């Protein structure tokens, strides 16, 4: 534990936060020891089991425990733990943000009507339990607000993404001065980043990078950042868990491993995706909108073309290029 404390100090974690992290990790270690496990031998699913336990007894601890475990996992280079933690936290606040956004745009009465008798699944529960909430909320939104206003609420994305890397890409875009060349350079940068992860055994978000992953990305002309087709950029998301995606022949599970959204994935796994309106994927379109709004320095329209929720194997979107950049 001393070396972990030193790691936190090197990361400039504040003293009170450091003490809390140590306390939470020690509590978790005690929990594991009772099961004959240690912090260095946590099987898949055990972190989720513990967060669900925390939800039931002390929900306020969950977020800090997850933060503590992210730090410990990176310190100990247990990247399998990081993958499980990302599964737990991916888009965790999206439904809370939608709850607030509906009130902001349409008032408390409409919000209450849509969320009547709904308890939003909290951070720490099994993500595969979340799509039931999504199905009900989407059905009510489209009934109460209509399809167009529902899409308007989802289109800005329900969760954020780091802005600083996009600002750097904006500078590159201005310097390069050509969309096609910019897309080509950014695709190569992405491939080089994947190669570095592969060589170092580190993660690209929530997955290890193998040669098969790199080849798949190389051979997909639309995977990040996309390719221009006329007045649009067509962009495909790299599957969320690419290795599992490549190593299964089950088309339904391919779609499950491809999808990033915790508020949808479980429904695909259970074969219940048709219960969720495909308009929910406008939230994922918003992830790309955040990027291109900054690149083009103006709001752009981004819309889903196909997603695992609509029966496709991958998420594909169309970015509408502003007139002055065509």
N, C-alpha and C positions, 0 to 999 in steps of 0.2 A: 504493500500500500504506500510505502514511503516514496517509491519511484513514481507512482501515480500522482501523489501530492506534488512532487517536483515538476511533473508534466503540467499540472494545472497552474503552478506558479510561473512556469515558462510561457504559458499561454495568457498570462496576465489576468487570470480569473480572480475576481474580487474575493476578499477574504471570507466574507459571509457566504458567498455563493460556493466557494471552495469547501468550506466546512459542511454546508448542506449536501453537496455532491458526495463527499466522503461518507457522511452519515447514511445517505440513501444507498450507496454502493455496499456499505457494510451490512445494512439491513437486508439487502438483496442476497448478499453472500450467505448470511445466516439462513435465509429461506432456502437457498440452493443446497446448503450442507445437510439440511434435514431430508433432502431428496437424494442425497449421495452424489451431489454434483458440486462443481466449483465454478468460479468466474471464468476459468479458462476452458471449460468443457460444457458449454450451454447448448443443448440440442435445439434444433429448430422448433419453434412453437413455445418454448419455455418463457421467453421474454413476454410474449403476448399473454400467456397464462397469468403472469405476474401483474401485468398492467390491468387485466380484467379483474383480478383480485383487488388491486388498489381502487379501481372504479367503484367496487362494491363496498369498500370500507373507508376510503379516504380519497375522494376524487381530486382534491386539491394537490395531492402529492404527484399525480401522474405526470404532468408536464415536466416538473423538475427531475423526476426519476428518469424520464426519457432523455433529458438534456445530460444528466449525469452519465447515463449509459452510452450516449453518443461519444462523450469525451473518453470514457473508459475503453470503448471499442476501438476508437482511433489510436489511443495510447498503446493498447495491446496488439494493434493491427489484426483484430478479429473482425474482418470485414463482413463475415456472414452475419454478425450481430447488427452491423450497420444496415444490411439489406432488410433484416426483419424489422428494425426500428423504422426505416423509411416506409415499409408496408403499413405500419401502425399509424404514422403521422401524415402520410400522403393526403393532401387536401383536407385535413381534419377539420378546419374551420370554415370550409366552403358553405355548408348549410347554415351555419350561424351568420355568415356574411350575407347569404341570400335573405335570411330572416330580417336582417337590418336593412338591406337594400329595398325590400318590398315596402317596409314602413316608410323609408325615406322618399320613395317615388310615389307610393299610392296610399299611404296613411296606415294608421294603426288598425283600423277596423278591417281593412282588406287583409292585412298581414295576419290578424287573428283568425279571420275566416279560413285562410289557406292553411294555417298551422294549428287549427283547432284539434285538440286531443292528440297532438303529435309531440312526442318527447324526442328531441334531436339526439341521436347517439353521441355520447361524449368521447373525447379523446381517450384511447386506451382500450376500447372494446374491439372485438374482432371486426375488421373492416368489411368482411363479407356479410355482416348483418345490416350494413347501411343502405343497400339499394332498396329495401322495402320502404324506407322513408322517402327516397328519391321518387319512387313510382307514385306515391300518394301526393306529394307536393307538386310534381309536374302535372298530374292530372287536374288538380285543383287550380293551379296557376292558369293553365290553358282554358279551363272552364270559366274562371272568374275574370281573367285579364285578356284572354284571347292569345293566339299564337304569336302575333307580332310583338305585343308588349312583353310576353314571356321571353322571347329572344332578346329583346332590348335589355332586359334585366340580366341575362346570362352573358351577353356578348362581351362585356368588359373583363370577363374572367372572374371567378369567385375567390381566387387566391392569387397572390402576387408572385413575382419572380425577381431575382437580383437585377438591378438597373445598371450598375456600373459597367459590367461587360458589354451591355448594349450600347452605352455611350461610346465605348471604344470602337465598336463596330460602326457606329454613326460617323466617327472621324475617318475610319477606313473607307466608308462609302463615299464620303465627300472627296477624299483624296483620289480614289480610283475613278470615280465619275462615270461608271458604266455598270448597269445592273448585272448583266450577264457575267462580266469579269468579276464583279464582287461576289456573286453566287459561287463561281468557280473557285475563287480563293478561299472563301469561307468553308466550302466543302472539303478542300484539301486540308485546311487547318483542323477541321473536325476529325478527319482520318488520322492526321498526325497525333492528335490528342488521344484517340483510341489506341494507336500504336504504343504511345507512352504508357498508358494504363496497362496494356498487355505486358509490356516489358517489366513494369514495376509491380505487377500483381495487385494494382489498386482498382478502384471502382469508377465506372462511368455512371454516375448517379446511383442506381440501385442494382447494378449488375457488373459481374466480371467480364472482361473483354478477352475473347479468344480470337484466333485467326479466322474462324468461321464467321464471327461477328463482324470483323473488319472487312472480310470479303463481301458479306451481305450488304454492308453499307456502301462499299465501293460500287457494287453492281446495281444499286438502286439510285437512279438518277434524281429522284425527288426527295430522298431522305436528307434532311437538314443540310443546308438551309432551303433547298428546293431548286426548281428549274422554271424559267420563264416560258409560258405558253401564251403568246399574244399579249393581251393586256392584263394577264394574271401571272402570279407565281404559284405553282403547284408544289406544295410541301407535304411530305409524309413524316410522321413521327417515327423515330427508331423505336421498335417494340420495347415495352417496359422491361420485360425479362427475356432478352433475346435468346439466350442459350436454351431455356426451356421451350421457347417458341420454335426454335430450330429442331429440337430433339423430340418433339411429339408429332405424331401423325394425326392426332385427333383435332379436327378443324375447330371444334368448339373450344378446346383448351388452348389452341393457338390464339384464338381471339381473346381468351382470358389473359394469357401471358402478354399479349400485345397492348392491352388497355392499361392506362395509368390510373384511371379514376376509381378511387375506393368507393365512390357513391354509385358505381355501375358494375364493377368487375364481378362481384359476387353473383349478380343476376345472370351474367353470361355463363359463369361456372355452373349454375343450376339450370341453365336453359330457360331462364325467365326474362331474358332481355326485352322481349316484346311488350312486357308490362311497363317499361319505361319509355317515355317519349324520346325519340331520337333528337329532339330539339335541345335536350340537355347538353349535347356535345358542342353547342355554341359556347359553352364555358371553356372547353379545350381550344376552340378556335380563338377565344380571347387570349389564350397564352401566346399565340403567335401575333395577335393584334398588338399586344403590349410591345412586342419586339419591333414590328414594322411601323407602328405609330412613331417610335423614336427614330428609326432609320430614315423615314420619309419626313419627319418633323411635322406630322399632321395626322389626324384620325384617318384610318383606312378601314375598309370593309373586309372582313375575313369570314368565310363561311365553310361549314363542313361539306365535303363531297361524299365521303363514306367513312364509316368507323366500325369497330367491332360491334357496337350497339345496333348498327343497321345490317349486320351480317358479313361485313368485310373483314379481312385479316389484319388490316392496318388502319390507322387514322390518317386520312388525307384531307387537306384543306386548300382552298383557293384564296389567295391574297390579291385583292384588286389593286393594281398599280395606279397611283394618281396620274392624271393626264400629263402633267409636266415632266413626269419621269418615264413616260412610255417612248 
